[in-house]
């Protein structure tokens, strides 16, 4: 909310605008989110297992706590 005073507006000495609301444009949000699951057994957090991301070569693979490869 704000006020704007415009001195010498047309034939009047001044003009006062009150209770102005300036609405900001909402930016559109684009997302490609999907649920994380193990690449081997397809279990995820809703199944009670933890999921870890490992880089194998140039690919990123997701493994649950039971299928996590050794270093």
C-alpha positions as CSV (number, residue, x, y, z in Angstrom):
1,X,0.0,0.0,0.0
2,X,1.3,3.5,-0.8
3,X,0.4,7.1,-1.5
4,X,1.4,9.3,-4.4
5,X,1.1,13.1,-4.3
6,X,1.1,14.8,-7.7
7,X,1.5,18.6,-7.4
8,X,-0.3,20.8,-9.9
9,X,-2.4,18.2,-11.7
10,X,-4.4,19.9,-14.5
11,X,-6.7,22.6,-13.0
12,X,-6.3,21.5,-9.4
13,X,-3.4,22.4,-7.2
14,X,-2.6,18.8,-6.3
15,X,-3.9,15.2,-6.6
16,X,-3.4,12.5,-3.9
17,X,-3.7,8.8,-4.7
18,X,-4.1,6.6,-1.6
19,X,-4.2,2.8,-1.0
20,X,-2.5,1.8,-4.1
21,X,-1.5,-1.8,-4.5
22,X,1.2,-2.6,-7.0
23,X,1.0,-6.3,-8.1
24,X,4.2,-7.9,-9.2
25,X,4.1,-10.4,-12.1
26,X,4.6,-14.0,-11.0
27,X,7.4,-15.8,-12.8
28,X,6.4,-19.1,-14.2
29,X,8.2,-22.1,-12.7
30,X,9.2,-25.0,-14.9
31,X,10.4,-28.1,-13.2
32,X,11.3,-31.6,-14.3
33,X,11.4,-33.2,-10.9
34,X,10.8,-36.9,-10.5
35,X,11.1,-39.3,-7.5
36,X,14.5,-40.8,-6.9
37,X,14.7,-44.6,-7.0
38,X,17.4,-47.2,-7.2
39,X,18.4,-48.1,-10.7
40,X,18.5,-51.8,-9.9
41,X,15.5,-52.6,-7.6
42,X,13.4,-49.4,-8.1
43,X,13.0,-48.8,-4.3
44,X,13.0,-45.3,-3.0
45,X,12.6,-43.2,0.2
46,X,8.9,-44.2,0.6
47,X,10.1,-47.9,0.8
48,X,12.3,-47.0,3.8
49,X,15.7,-47.2,2.0
50,X,18.3,-44.5,1.5
51,X,19.3,-43.6,-2.1
52,X,22.8,-42.4,-3.0
53,X,24.0,-41.0,-6.4
54,X,27.3,-42.3,-7.8
55,X,29.1,-41.2,-10.9
56,X,30.1,-44.2,-13.1
57,X,32.0,-43.1,-16.1
58,X,30.1,-40.0,-17.4
59,X,26.7,-41.2,-16.1
60,X,25.1,-40.5,-12.8
61,X,23.5,-43.7,-11.3
62,X,21.3,-44.0,-8.2
63,X,21.7,-46.9,-5.8
64,X,19.9,-47.9,-2.7
65,X,21.7,-48.9,0.5
66,X,21.6,-52.6,-0.5
67,X,23.0,-52.2,-4.1
68,X,25.6,-49.5,-3.5
69,X,28.9,-50.6,-5.2
70,X,32.1,-50.8,-3.3
71,X,34.8,-48.2,-4.1
